[in-house]
Amino acid sequence: MASIFSRIVAGEIPSYRIAETESCYAFLDINPLAKGHTLVIPKQEIDNIFDLDEALYQELFSFAKQVSHAIEKTIPCERIGMSVIGLEVPHAHIHLIPINTLRDMDFSKQRVALTAEQFQEIAASIAQNIV
């Protein structure tokens, strides 16, 4: 059975798309720790990030770097935190989270509630800053 992320890539489940390449896809986390919390995934469904072949691994992190710069230009924050946990969805993914303190990366804290319109506006704003 395809992961939820594979279904997003296939267009079966909607997402708040930020950017994509032939091999990678970036979209807003719908249960964000902060405004602008973004997920960056390979389009190919591979569970463990360290099982990606070297070329895709390098491309994914390079793409995440590009997306992080766009988030930083859009969302006021001290920096962009990055986390690879890999337990919640069996599909390799990188969390990019605008942060101001270390506590902002605590995945046990209450999530930010946003409307569909807010998600759309944030995604469009970040997308405009992709270089």
PLY file of the C-alpha trace (Angstrom):
ply
format ascii 1.0
element vertex 131
property float x
property float y
property float z
element edge 130
property int vertex1
property int vertex2
end_header
0.00 0.00 0.00
1.31 3.43 -0.95
2.32 5.80 1.84
0.33 8.96 2.38
3.26 10.87 0.85
3.23 8.71 -2.29
-0.49 9.41 -2.58
0.22 13.15 -2.26
2.86 12.95 -5.02
0.38 11.04 -7.22
-2.24 13.75 -6.67
-4.64 11.38 -4.89
-4.48 13.51 -1.73
-4.26 17.32 -1.93
-1.30 19.18 -0.48
-0.10 22.74 -0.06
2.68 22.47 -2.63
5.71 24.69 -2.34
8.04 23.32 -5.01
9.05 20.18 -6.82
11.71 18.75 -9.06
11.64 15.59 -11.12
12.66 13.60 -8.02
11.62 15.67 -4.98
8.53 17.38 -3.60
8.08 20.03 -0.87
4.76 20.82 0.79
3.42 22.28 4.02
2.91 19.95 6.97
-0.84 20.00 7.70
-0.16 19.50 11.41
2.63 22.08 11.81
4.83 22.89 14.77
5.12 26.43 13.36
3.76 28.52 10.53
5.78 27.46 7.46
6.63 23.93 8.71
7.47 22.12 5.48
8.08 18.52 4.50
10.60 17.66 1.79
10.37 14.16 0.33
11.77 12.09 -2.50
8.99 11.22 -4.94
10.22 7.64 -4.91
8.80 5.78 -1.92
11.73 4.67 0.22
11.14 4.24 3.94
14.56 5.02 5.43
16.37 8.19 4.34
19.71 6.37 4.60
18.50 3.81 2.04
18.30 6.48 -0.69
20.95 6.04 -3.35
23.72 8.62 -3.10
22.52 10.77 -6.01
18.94 11.03 -4.69
20.19 11.62 -1.13
22.34 14.54 -2.34
19.52 15.91 -4.49
17.00 15.72 -1.63
19.25 17.64 0.77
20.19 20.19 -1.88
16.49 20.72 -2.64
15.74 21.02 1.11
18.45 23.68 1.38
16.85 25.67 -1.44
13.41 25.36 0.16
14.79 26.36 3.58
16.14 29.61 2.16
12.70 30.39 0.71
11.01 29.67 4.05
13.51 31.91 5.84
12.74 34.77 3.42
9.01 34.32 4.04
8.55 33.47 7.70
10.19 35.65 10.37
12.43 33.36 12.43
15.90 32.99 13.89
16.68 30.07 11.57
15.25 26.96 9.93
15.49 23.81 12.01
15.79 20.47 10.25
14.73 17.08 11.54
14.72 13.61 10.07
12.81 11.28 12.37
11.31 8.74 10.02
8.90 6.97 12.33
5.53 8.54 11.65
5.27 7.87 7.88
7.11 5.03 6.11
8.49 7.37 3.46
11.77 9.29 3.82
11.17 12.94 4.66
12.83 16.03 6.06
11.04 18.47 8.35
12.00 22.14 7.82
10.70 24.23 10.70
11.04 27.99 11.29
12.45 28.29 14.83
13.49 30.89 17.37
14.38 28.58 20.27
15.33 24.93 20.69
11.87 24.25 22.16
10.36 25.10 18.77
11.63 21.70 17.54
9.73 19.75 20.23
7.41 17.38 18.36
5.38 16.75 21.54
4.21 20.36 21.79
0.81 21.60 20.67
0.53 22.13 16.93
-0.38 25.40 15.22
-3.95 25.59 13.88
-4.25 27.24 10.47
-7.14 27.67 8.06
-7.04 26.38 4.49
-6.69 29.97 3.33
-3.71 30.53 5.64
-2.04 27.34 4.38
-2.59 28.46 0.77
-1.20 31.93 1.46
1.89 30.56 3.25
2.60 28.00 0.52
2.24 30.62 -2.22
4.49 33.07 -0.37
7.23 30.49 0.18
6.93 29.29 -3.42
7.52 32.85 -4.66
10.86 32.89 -2.85
12.21 29.70 -4.39
15.31 30.59 -6.39
0 1
1 2
2 3
3 4
4 5
5 6
6 7
7 8
8 9
9 10
10 11
11 12
12 13
13 14
14 15
15 16
16 17
17 18
18 19
19 20
20 21
21 22
22 23
23 24
24 25
25 26
26 27
27 28
28 29
29 30
30 31
31 32
32 33
33 34
34 35
35 36
36 37
37 38
38 39
39 40
40 41
41 42
42 43
43 44
44 45
45 46
46 47
47 48
48 49
49 50
50 51
51 52
52 53
53 54
54 55
55 56
56 57
57 58
58 59
59 60
60 61
61 62
62 63
63 64
64 65
65 66
66 67
67 68
68 69
69 70
70 71
71 72
72 73
73 74
74 75
75 76
76 77
77 78
78 79
79 80
80 81
81 82
82 83
83 84
84 85
85 86
86 87
87 88
88 89
89 90
90 91
91 92
92 93
93 94
94 95
95 96
96 97
97 98
98 99
99 100
100 101
101 102
102 103
103 104
104 105
105 106
106 107
107 108
108 109
109 110
110 111
111 112
112 113
113 114
114 115
115 116
116 117
117 118
118 119
119 120
120 121
121 122
122 123
123 124
124 125
125 126
126 127
127 128
128 129
129 130
